[in-house]
Amino acid sequence: MSVDDLLSRAVRVFVTREPHGFPRPDPGGLEEEFGDAAAGLRPRLEALVTEMMELPLQGEDLVAGTRAAEVTVSVRHPELDPDAMAALGFYHSYCWR
């Protein structure tokens, strides 16, 4: 499966650190970046965030648990590029800390 550049970029915009420095879902930023297309992207993005957060924390520590979650989600969603997975992973790690 090839990378879905639009979805990957949308993940990075939706799960952002800006401007606060910590990751959080940002529907407003999504709408600003994607306009009318945001309404179609948002349910997919919320589902990805939920899927990531529903995974049990695995491993000896937060870093190992986050990496395990990233691997699981990247296998399930090969359409996401590494930067999108990193954004989801950072959000996962932040929420579990």
C-alpha positions as CSV (number, residue, x, y, z in Angstrom):
1,M,0.0,0.0,0.0
2,S,1.3,3.5,-0.8
3,V,1.5,6.4,1.6
4,D,-1.6,8.6,1.8
5,D,0.1,12.0,1.8
6,L,-3.1,13.9,2.5
7,L,-4.0,11.7,5.5
8,S,-0.5,11.8,6.8
9,R,-0.3,15.6,6.6
10,A,-3.7,15.8,8.3
11,V,-2.5,13.6,11.2
12,R,0.4,16.0,11.7
13,V,-1.9,19.0,11.6
14,F,-4.6,17.4,13.8
15,V,-2.3,16.1,16.5
16,T,-0.1,19.1,16.9
17,R,2.2,20.6,19.5
18,E,1.8,24.1,18.3
19,P,1.5,26.6,19.8
20,H,1.4,25.1,23.3
21,G,4.4,22.8,23.1
22,F,2.3,19.7,24.1
23,P,0.4,17.5,21.7
24,R,-3.4,17.7,21.5
25,P,-6.1,17.2,18.8
26,D,-6.7,20.5,17.0
27,P,-9.9,20.6,15.0
28,G,-9.5,24.3,14.4
29,G,-6.1,23.9,12.9
30,L,-7.4,21.1,10.7
31,E,-10.2,23.3,9.4
32,E,-7.8,26.2,8.8
33,E,-5.4,23.9,6.9
34,F,-7.9,21.8,4.9
35,G,-11.0,24.0,4.6
36,D,-14.1,22.0,3.6
37,A,-12.1,18.8,3.4
38,A,-11.5,18.9,7.1
39,A,-15.1,17.6,7.8
40,G,-14.3,14.4,5.8
41,L,-10.9,13.9,7.4
42,R,-11.8,14.5,11.0
43,P,-13.6,11.2,11.7
44,R,-10.7,9.3,10.3
45,L,-8.3,11.3,12.4
46,E,-10.3,10.9,15.6
47,A,-10.5,7.1,14.9
48,L,-6.7,6.9,14.5
49,V,-6.2,8.8,17.8
50,T,-8.7,6.6,19.5
51,E,-7.1,3.4,18.1
52,M,-3.7,4.5,19.3
53,M,-4.9,5.4,22.8
54,E,-6.9,2.2,23.3
55,L,-3.8,0.1,22.9
56,P,-2.6,-1.2,26.3
57,L,0.8,0.1,27.3
58,Q,3.3,-2.6,26.6
59,G,6.9,-2.9,27.6
60,E,9.0,-2.0,30.5
61,D,8.6,1.8,30.3
62,L,6.8,4.6,28.5
63,V,9.3,4.7,25.6
64,A,9.0,1.0,24.9
65,G,5.2,1.1,25.2
66,T,5.0,4.0,22.8
67,R,7.3,2.3,20.3
68,A,5.1,-0.9,20.5
69,A,2.0,1.2,19.9
70,E,3.6,2.9,16.9
71,V,4.5,-0.4,15.4
72,T,1.0,-1.8,15.9
73,V,-0.7,1.1,14.4
74,S,1.8,1.4,11.5
75,V,1.2,-2.2,10.6
76,R,-2.6,-1.6,10.7
77,H,-2.2,1.7,8.7
78,P,0.7,1.4,6.3
79,E,-0.8,4.5,4.5
80,L,0.6,6.7,7.2
81,D,4.1,8.1,6.7
82,P,6.7,8.0,9.5
83,D,6.1,11.6,10.5
84,A,2.4,10.9,11.0
85,M,3.3,7.9,13.2
86,A,5.7,10.0,15.2
87,A,3.0,12.6,15.8
88,L,0.6,9.9,17.0
89,G,3.4,8.3,19.1
90,F,4.2,11.6,20.7
91,Y,0.6,12.1,21.6
92,H,0.3,8.6,23.0
93,S,3.4,9.1,25.1
94,Y,2.3,12.4,26.4
95,C,-1.1,11.1,27.4
96,W,0.3,8.0,29.1
97,R,3.0,9.9,31.1
